[in-house]
């Protein structure tokens, strides 16, 4: 092709560059979801459940690292609705996080299109409804993010890939449970456990003898930790919440609220049917649900083995198991470079935050608090108010860095922080139940956990080499858990208890990660289709 002038050559080079960029763009996956109420019978009792495209649980999202996920959600409920994406980091875009601190709800009869990229992520995740105690009505589903084809994975491709969404369940409708909390009382004990929306023996996973299968298990419940085990089979742990692990073998695994694990199971037993058991942990009574691992050549013959027993009730068993889960330093993550090439333990922290949960009474009603602050929402999402500089919605720094020991109070709590800080966060639990915490927008390294009171001397026992990177952590009764976290994702991020009654009654706050640059390099602009509500009603999105 002959160029007639330097200007024409420049135009050609520009067009060629744009064409190459378009060809190199990461794939898009499009979904349309209709959210409705429907009758469900998970424990044999008719209930009002939240269905997505008529399904409970909802459709699974299957994706590959860096895929763009476009989901148009139509809300056909008679109440506002939001979906959130557990563990999806929403890099540079807390606008897509789907919690009330970042998004205005989808109104009844309305719709909103989530536009997300699963940037630099692999692993096992799930989505759930985040408003108005909807999580107790279903509306959740699995997310599976595979590695790109040229990125090595530290195990052979499994013959199959199964998702298990397990968690406690109540026979009361979510509106009744919400009413109990609103009246100042705690939730009752759950009525049962579900596996993929079913009660006992409601699921069958078919395998071929001699082959190996991957199971991705998420605890989608609202109240209790669970344990999973498979009759006659070992569990080879390979991934925890987006991180490849050292491949340790376990007889069973504890999975706390909001957490996700994946393990390999080899079908190396005689061709029979084997029981998969999920049971609650640290509860009295113990709730149990079962499913079937069915060998395709078994002819339905049940295994002549005793059912696999549950672990001991002592905390130490679970604590020691948690400490044994380590990062695979040589395995590639979502990128070709090994996970261990980021030496998190050699970076000096710039700030320490200590977060202590507590059960409190405020104005004669039960509440839960963090550092004596019990969170209350406002009429305008915090991220929206921050973007438009609407005064009086929240105050950065209203969440203290450490326990005060003072009386509990209500506050729209926001912790102020800066982009590129490298923080140490210590979660302290003086209560008698296991706590489970999640931080939106981030993965972090769990560098230490132990019983008793945390002190600066506790750092001497931190794991600064191969601690697991994950997005949800547990804190055992009378114990502490410490994490390291680089604040490299600008936005407004929810830090919350995964015990949904505690979260609803105030055990949460928002972490505002701020960059003074105000650059699209650090944070995406407000979406053109962003819903606006409260004191932001009537404003424009883009162009401003």
Buried (B, 14 or more C-beta within 10 A) or exposed (E): EEEEEEEEEEEEEEEEEEEEEEEEEEEEBEBEBBBBBEEBEBBEEEBBBBBBEEBBBBBBBBBBBBBBBBBBBBBBBEBBBBBBBBBBBBBBBBBBBBBBBBBBBBBEEBBBBBBBBBBEBBBBBBBBBBBBBBBBBBBBBBBBBBBBEEBEBBBEEBBBBBBBBBBBBBBBBBBBBBEBBEEBEBBEBBBBBBBBBBBBEBBEBBBBBEBBBBBBBBBBBBBBBBBBBBBBBBBBBBBBBBBBBBBBEBEBBBBBBBBBBBBBBBBEBBBBBBBBBBBBBBBEEBBBBBBBBBBEEBEEEEBEEEEBEBBEEEBEBBBEBBBEBBBBBEBBBBBEEBBBEBEBBEEEBBEBBBBBBBBBEBEEEBBBBBBBBBBBEBEBBBBBBBBBEBEEBBEBEBBBBEBEEEEBBBBBBBBBBBBEBBBBBBBBBBBEBBBBBBBBBBBBBBBBBBEEEBEEEBBEEBBBBBBBBBBBBBBBBBBBBBBBBBBBBBBBBBBBBBBBBBBBBBBBBBBBBBBEEEEEEBBBBBBEBBBBBBBBEEBEBEEE
